[in-house]
C-alpha cells in the first residue's frame, strides 16, 4: 500500500513540476514544495509542502526581458537609497522608497536600493527581480 501511495505521489509531483516549469516562475510554488516535502516527509510531506509552496510564491514571475533591459539602461539616480533589511525577491521594500514606473509596462517599477537595481510591483513594492 505504501509503495502505491509513494508511486502515485511521485507521478503527481512530476506532473505538477512539468506544468510549473512551463510557467517559468521565479519561485516554484506548489510543485517545488511538493517535491521537497516528498523527499523530506514522504506522502504527507508532499501534501504539506505543496500547500506551503503554493502560498509562498507561485505568483512571482520574472519580468519580461524588455523590462529588465529598460531598467539596466537607465542612468543611476543621484541620490542613493539604503535600507537596513536585505533586498530579496518576494519581499517588499519599504513604502518610503520612491519607485520609478516602467513606461512600457505599468505592472513594473524600479529603484536602486542598497546599490542594487531592483524591479518591483509598484502597488505592493514587492521585489520581483534583483539585477546584478
C-alpha positions as CSV (number, residue, x, y, z in Angstrom):
1,X,0.0,0.0,0.0
2,X,2.8,2.4,0.9
3,X,4.5,1.7,-2.4
4,X,1.3,2.6,-4.3
5,X,0.9,5.9,-2.4
6,X,4.6,6.8,-2.9
7,X,4.4,6.0,-6.6
8,X,1.3,8.0,-7.1
9,X,2.7,11.0,-5.2
10,X,5.9,10.8,-7.3
11,X,3.8,10.8,-10.5
12,X,1.7,13.6,-9.3
13,X,4.7,15.7,-8.2
14,X,6.4,15.1,-11.6
15,X,3.2,16.2,-13.5
16,X,2.9,19.3,-11.4
17,X,6.6,20.1,-11.8
18,X,6.3,19.9,-15.5
19,X,3.4,22.4,-15.5
20,X,5.2,24.7,-13.1
21,X,8.4,24.7,-15.2
22,X,6.4,25.8,-18.2
23,X,5.3,28.9,-16.3
24,X,8.9,29.8,-15.6
25,X,8.2,31.2,-12.1
26,X,10.9,32.6,-10.0
27,X,9.6,30.7,-7.1
28,X,8.5,27.2,-7.9
29,X,5.5,27.2,-5.6
30,X,3.3,24.2,-5.2
31,X,5.4,21.8,-7.3
32,X,8.7,22.7,-5.6
33,X,7.1,22.4,-2.2
34,X,5.5,19.1,-3.0
35,X,8.8,17.6,-4.3
36,X,10.8,18.9,-1.4
37,X,8.1,17.7,1.1
38,X,8.0,14.3,-0.5
39,X,11.8,13.9,-0.2
40,X,11.7,15.0,3.4
41,X,8.5,13.6,4.7
42,X,7.0,11.2,2.2
43,X,3.4,11.5,1.1
44,X,2.3,13.6,4.0
45,X,5.3,15.9,3.4
46,X,4.4,16.2,-0.3
47,X,0.9,17.4,0.6
48,X,2.1,19.9,3.2
49,X,5.0,21.0,1.1
50,X,2.7,21.6,-1.9
51,X,0.3,23.8,0.1
52,X,3.2,25.8,1.7
53,X,4.9,26.2,-1.6
54,X,1.8,27.4,-3.3
55,X,1.2,30.0,-0.6
56,X,4.8,31.0,-0.5
57,X,5.1,32.3,-4.0
58,X,3.9,30.7,-7.2
59,X,2.7,34.2,-8.2
60,X,6.1,35.8,-8.6
61,X,7.0,35.6,-12.3
62,X,10.2,37.2,-13.6
63,X,9.6,40.4,-15.6
64,X,9.7,40.4,-19.4
65,X,13.2,40.8,-20.9
66,X,12.4,44.2,-22.3
67,X,11.6,45.5,-18.7
68,X,14.9,44.1,-17.5
69,X,16.8,45.8,-20.4
70,X,15.0,49.1,-19.8
71,X,15.9,49.1,-16.1
72,X,19.5,48.2,-16.9
73,X,19.9,51.0,-19.4
74,X,18.5,53.8,-17.1
75,X,21.1,56.2,-15.6
76,X,21.8,55.7,-11.9
77,X,20.0,58.1,-9.7
78,X,21.9,60.9,-8.0
79,X,20.6,60.0,-4.5
80,X,21.4,56.6,-3.0
81,X,18.6,54.8,-1.1
82,X,19.8,52.5,1.7
83,X,17.6,50.3,3.8
84,X,18.5,48.1,6.7
85,X,16.7,45.0,5.5
86,X,18.2,42.8,2.8
87,X,16.7,43.2,-0.7
88,X,15.2,39.8,-1.6
89,X,12.9,38.6,-4.3
90,X,9.4,38.1,-2.9
91,X,9.9,40.6,0.0
92,X,8.7,44.1,-0.1
93,X,11.0,47.1,0.1
94,X,9.7,49.9,2.4
95,X,6.9,52.1,1.1
96,X,9.1,55.1,1.7
97,X,11.3,54.1,-1.2
98,X,10.3,56.0,-4.3
99,X,10.0,53.7,-7.3
100,X,10.0,54.8,-11.0
101,X,7.4,53.2,-13.2
102,X,8.5,51.4,-16.4
103,X,6.7,53.4,-19.1
104,X,6.1,50.4,-21.5
105,X,4.8,48.1,-18.8
106,X,2.8,49.6,-15.8
107,X,2.9,46.3,-14.0
108,X,6.6,47.0,-13.1
109,X,8.6,49.8,-11.5
110,X,12.2,50.0,-10.4
111,X,14.5,51.6,-7.9
112,X,18.1,51.4,-6.8
113,X,18.3,50.2,-3.3
114,X,21.5,49.3,-1.4
115,X,23.4,49.9,-4.7
116,X,21.3,47.2,-6.4
117,X,18.8,47.8,-9.2
118,X,15.5,46.2,-8.3
119,X,12.3,45.6,-10.3
120,X,9.2,45.8,-8.1
121,X,5.5,45.6,-8.2
122,X,4.6,49.3,-8.0
123,X,1.4,48.6,-5.9
124,X,3.0,46.4,-3.2
125,X,6.7,47.3,-3.5
126,X,7.4,43.5,-3.6
127,X,10.7,42.8,-5.3
128,X,10.3,40.8,-8.5
129,X,13.9,40.7,-9.6
130,X,17.3,42.0,-8.4
131,X,19.5,42.9,-11.3
132,X,23.2,42.0,-10.6
